[in-house]
Structure formats: C-alpha cells, structure tokens
Amino acid sequence: MYWWIALGVVVLALVVLVLVCLPVLGRLGRLGRAAARTQARVKDAEALQMSVAHLQERLNDLAEHAAGVQQRVSAHERHG
C-alpha cells in the first residue's frame, strides 16, 4: 500500500518537473537563435575590423608618398 503512495509522489514530482522544464526549453531555443545572431555580428565586426586595418595601412602608405612628393616639390622650388 505504501508503495502506491511513493509511486504517486514520484509521478507527481516528474509531472511538476516536466511542467517547469517546458518553458525553460522554449527559452533555450530563443537563446540559441540569439547566440547565432551574436556570432554573425562578431564575424561581421571582425571583417569590418580587417577592412579598417587595410584602409589604415593604405592611408599610411599614401601619407608617406605625399610627404615624399612634398619634399620633391620643396626641393624643386628652391632650385627653380
């Protein structure tokens, strides 16, 4: 007789556990989608950061070239 009571308590506990877990599992799906969106944004940010680094390198090269041109112009104006 007591094992029926124990079995009823266990079944009731399992039902409560399932009812509590269902909303959590639903939120895990949303969390997974949010994590995927975040990873996509990180990938985009890394690509943008790489582009900025290339542009910065190009800008430095152009600045060096402009400085060289300015020196040649200055030297030409002094001799001319």
C-alpha positions as CSV (number, residue, x, y, z in Angstrom):
1,M,0.0,0.0,0.0
2,Y,2.8,2.4,0.8
3,W,4.5,1.8,-2.5
4,W,1.4,3.3,-4.2
5,I,1.8,6.5,-2.3
6,A,5.5,6.6,-3.0
7,L,4.8,5.9,-6.7
8,G,2.2,8.7,-6.7
9,V,4.7,11.2,-5.2
10,V,7.3,10.2,-7.7
11,V,4.9,10.6,-10.7
12,L,3.6,13.9,-9.3
13,A,7.2,15.1,-8.9
14,L,8.0,14.1,-12.5
15,V,4.9,15.9,-13.8
16,V,5.9,19.1,-12.0
17,L,9.5,18.8,-13.3
18,V,8.3,18.4,-16.9
19,L,5.9,21.4,-16.5
20,V,8.7,23.5,-15.1
21,C,11.2,22.4,-17.8
22,L,8.9,23.2,-20.8
23,P,9.2,27.0,-20.6
24,V,13.0,26.7,-20.0
25,L,13.4,24.6,-23.1
26,G,11.4,27.1,-25.1
27,R,13.7,29.9,-23.9
28,L,16.8,27.8,-24.8
29,G,15.6,27.9,-28.4
30,R,15.4,31.6,-28.4
31,L,18.8,31.8,-26.6
32,G,20.3,29.6,-29.4
33,R,19.0,31.9,-32.1
34,A,20.3,34.9,-30.2
35,A,23.7,33.3,-29.9
36,A,23.7,32.6,-33.6
37,R,22.9,36.3,-34.4
38,T,25.6,37.4,-32.0
39,Q,28.2,35.1,-33.7
40,A,27.1,36.5,-37.1
41,R,27.6,40.1,-35.8
42,V,31.0,39.2,-34.4
43,K,32.0,37.8,-37.8
44,D,30.8,40.9,-39.5
45,A,32.7,43.1,-36.9
46,E,35.9,41.1,-37.5
47,A,35.6,41.6,-41.2
48,L,35.0,45.3,-40.8
49,Q,38.0,45.5,-38.4
50,M,40.2,43.8,-41.0
51,S,38.9,46.3,-43.7
52,V,39.7,49.2,-41.4
53,A,43.2,47.8,-40.8
54,H,43.8,47.6,-44.6
55,L,42.5,51.1,-45.0
56,Q,44.7,52.4,-42.3
57,E,47.7,50.7,-43.9
58,R,46.8,52.3,-47.3
59,L,46.4,55.7,-45.6
60,N,49.8,55.4,-44.1
61,D,51.3,54.5,-47.5
62,L,49.6,57.5,-49.1
63,A,50.8,59.8,-46.3
64,E,54.4,58.6,-46.9
65,H,54.0,59.1,-50.6
66,A,52.6,62.6,-50.1
67,A,55.5,63.5,-47.8
68,G,57.9,62.4,-50.5
69,V,56.1,64.4,-53.1
70,Q,56.1,67.4,-50.9
71,Q,59.8,67.1,-50.3
72,R,60.5,66.9,-54.1
73,V,58.2,70.0,-54.7
74,S,60.0,71.9,-52.0
75,A,63.4,70.9,-53.4
76,H,62.3,71.9,-56.9
77,E,61.0,75.3,-55.7
78,R,64.4,76.0,-54.0
79,H,66.4,75.1,-57.1
80,G,64.0,76.6,-59.7
